[in-house]
Amino acid sequence: MMVKYITDTGWYTEYACTDALAWTTYLWNSRSLIFSGNYIYTKHQELQEISTWFVLRDLMECGSIEEIITKIKKVKHASGFNLNIIDTKINRAYSIELYIDRVSVIEITDKLVHTNHFLHLENDTDFYPKHTNTKQRLMKTNELLNSYDMNKITIGDIKAILEYSNDDYTQTIHVNKGRGMHDESLTAALFLFDSKTDTIIIHDYLENAKMTFRLYNGTCEQAVPS
């Protein structure tokens, strides 16, 4: 479900899961930022420090990449995460990886696929839960993405890549309960942002619904869902 939170500094809208804390999927805010991110599994953790989810919740009201980096570096973290950001004011995208006390920030100027493990912040203590296919999904997504002419690729092509399914779980990007796969890896929803039209498109597979939102004047104001 989509939830809009009103805060002292503005608002943010996110795809909310009833069994999870706020900020576990993707969201956009009234300061023109769009976020997606995920917890990254690591062997080493500092359990006395602040949880990833609370750190991420503190970032959702930020208005710039500089503000986000400043906040991240001031906090002691319990584990690690990946954070993807689009600043619609300046039409720039960033990938942030954090591993407890190390932070890596890169600007995305071409294309980037990120699954649930470190890419540009390598660490030899990483590990993956049982049945995970995070690295295989990365390879398959890159394979499919590279099969397109990047000068002609459309938002529909991106959707087709993210909805790719295969009888082989290790080669599957979109996981559907109906295929008899691991329920814990079910794809709940698909989030797309088309910067050419300033349109956010959300496909909610659990509710079998499609929602469309348009951004106005770089402020990420929510339109009436379609």
C-alpha positions in Angstrom: 0.0 0.0 0.0 1.1 3.6 -0.5 1.4 5.8 2.6 2.0 9.5 2.8 3.6 10.8 6.0 3.4 14.5 7.0 6.3 15.7 9.0 7.5 19.0 10.4 9.7 19.6 7.4 7.4 18.3 4.6 6.2 14.9 3.6 7.3 11.6 2.1 5.4 8.9 0.3 6.4 5.3 0.4 5.3 1.8 -0.5 4.6 0.4 2.9 4.7 -3.2 4.2 2.5 -4.0 7.1 5.1 -6.3 8.7 8.1 -3.9 8.4 9.3 -0.6 9.7 8.9 2.5 7.6 11.5 2.8 4.8 12.0 -0.8 3.8 11.2 -0.4 0.1 11.3 2.9 -1.8 9.9 6.4 -1.4 10.0 10.0 -2.6 9.8 13.2 -0.6 8.7 16.9 -0.8 12.3 17.9 -1.3 12.5 16.3 -4.7 14.5 13.2 -3.8 13.6 9.6 -4.8 15.0 6.7 -2.7 15.4 3.0 -2.9 17.6 0.8 -0.7 18.1 -2.3 1.2 19.8 -3.9 4.1 23.0 -5.8 3.1 23.9 -9.0 4.9 27.3 -9.0 6.7 29.1 -11.4 9.0 30.4 -8.7 11.2 27.9 -6.4 13.0 28.0 -3.9 15.8 24.8 -4.7 17.5 25.2 -2.0 20.1 25.0 0.7 17.4 22.0 2.0 15.5 20.0 -0.3 13.2 20.1 0.2 9.4 16.4 0.9 9.3 16.5 3.7 11.8 19.5 5.3 10.0 17.5 5.1 6.7 14.4 6.6 8.3 16.5 9.6 9.4 17.5 10.2 5.8 14.1 10.3 4.1 13.6 14.0 4.9 16.9 15.1 3.4 17.0 17.4 0.4 20.4 16.8 -1.1 23.1 14.2 -1.6 25.4 16.4 0.6 22.9 16.4 3.5 22.6 12.6 3.2 26.3 12.0 3.3 26.8 14.3 6.2 24.1 12.5 8.3 25.5 9.1 7.4 29.0 9.9 8.5 27.9 11.3 11.8 26.2 8.0 12.9 27.6 4.8 14.2 26.0 1.9 12.3 25.2 -1.6 13.3 25.6 -3.3 9.9 25.4 -2.2 6.2 23.1 -1.0 3.5 22.8 0.1 -0.1 21.0 3.4 -0.9 20.1 4.6 -4.4 19.0 8.3 -4.8 17.7 10.4 -7.6 17.7 14.1 -7.1 15.0 15.3 -9.5 16.0 19.0 -9.0 19.3 18.5 -10.8 18.5 15.2 -12.5 21.4 13.2 -11.0 21.5 9.7 -9.5 23.8 8.3 -6.8 24.6 4.9 -5.3 25.7 4.8 -1.7 27.0 1.7 0.1 27.8 1.6 3.8 29.6 -1.1 5.8 29.5 -0.1 9.5 32.3 2.6 9.4 33.0 2.7 5.7 31.0 4.7 3.1 31.2 4.7 -0.6 29.3 7.2 -2.8 29.3 7.1 -6.6 27.4 9.1 -9.1 25.6 7.0 -11.7 26.3 8.5 -15.1 25.7 5.5 -17.3 23.8 2.5 -16.0 24.0 0.5 -12.8 22.4 -2.7 -11.6 22.5 -3.3 -7.8 21.3 -6.4 -6.0 21.5 -7.3 -2.3 25.3 -7.3 -1.8 28.2 -4.8 -2.0 29.4 -3.8 -5.4 31.7 -0.8 -5.1 32.4 -1.3 -1.4 34.0 -4.7 -1.5 34.4 -6.6 1.8 35.6 -10.2 2.3 33.3 -10.7 5.3 30.1 -10.5 3.2 27.7 -13.5 3.3 24.3 -14.3 1.9 21.3 -16.0 3.5 20.3 -19.6 2.6 18.7 -19.9 -0.9 19.7 -16.3 -1.9 20.2 -15.6 -5.6 21.5 -12.1 -5.3 24.7 -12.5 -7.4 22.9 -14.6 -10.0 20.1 -11.9 -10.2 22.8 -9.3 -10.7 24.4 -11.2 -13.6 21.1 -12.0 -15.3 19.8 -8.4 -15.0 23.1 -7.1 -16.5 22.8 -9.7 -19.3 19.3 -8.6 -20.2 20.1 -4.9 -19.8 23.1 -5.2 -22.1 21.0 -6.8 -24.8 19.3 -3.4 -25.4 20.6 -0.4 -27.3 20.9 2.1 -24.4 20.1 5.0 -26.7 16.7 3.4 -27.5 15.8 1.6 -24.3 12.3 2.5 -22.9 10.7 2.4 -19.5 8.7 -0.6 -20.8 12.0 -2.4 -21.6 13.2 -1.8 -18.0 9.9 -3.2 -16.7 10.3 -6.3 -18.9 13.8 -6.9 -17.4 12.6 -6.5 -13.8 9.7 -8.9 -14.5 11.9 -11.6 -16.0 11.0 -15.0 -14.5 12.5 -18.4 -15.1 11.8 -21.9 -13.8 15.4 -21.9 -12.5 15.2 -19.9 -9.3 18.8 -18.9 -9.5 18.1 -17.2 -12.9 14.9 -15.5 -11.8 14.6 -11.7 -11.2 10.8 -11.5 -10.5 9.6 -14.2 -8.1 6.0 -15.1 -8.1 4.3 -17.4 -5.6 2.4 -19.0 -8.4 5.6 -20.5 -9.8 6.2 -22.5 -6.6 9.3 -20.6 -5.7 10.6 -19.4 -2.3 7.8 -17.3 -0.8 10.3 -15.4 1.3 11.7 -13.9 -1.9 8.3 -12.9 -3.4 8.4 -9.7 -5.5 5.8 -7.5 -3.8 6.0 -4.5 -6.2 7.9 -2.9 -9.0 8.9 0.7 -8.9 9.8 2.7 -12.1 10.8 6.3 -12.6 10.8 7.8 -16.1 12.9 11.0 -16.0 11.8 11.9 -19.5 8.2 12.3 -18.4 8.7 12.8 -14.6 6.4 9.9 -14.0 6.5 7.3 -11.2 4.9 4.0 -12.0 4.2 1.3 -9.4 3.0 -2.2 -10.1 1.7 -3.8 -6.9 1.7 -7.5 -7.6 0.1 -8.4 -4.2 -3.0 -6.2 -5.0 -2.8 -6.6 -8.8 -2.8 -2.9 -9.2 -1.0 -0.2 -11.1 -0.5 3.3 -9.7 0.9 6.4 -11.6 2.2 9.6 -10.0 3.6 12.7 -11.8 6.1 15.1 -10.4 5.4 18.8 -10.6 8.0 21.6 -10.7 10.7 19.2 -9.2 8.8 19.0 -5.9 7.5 15.4 -6.2 3.9 16.3 -5.6 1.7 13.3 -5.8 -0.9 13.1 -8.6 -4.1 11.1 -8.5 -3.2 7.4 -8.8 -4.5 5.7 -12.0 
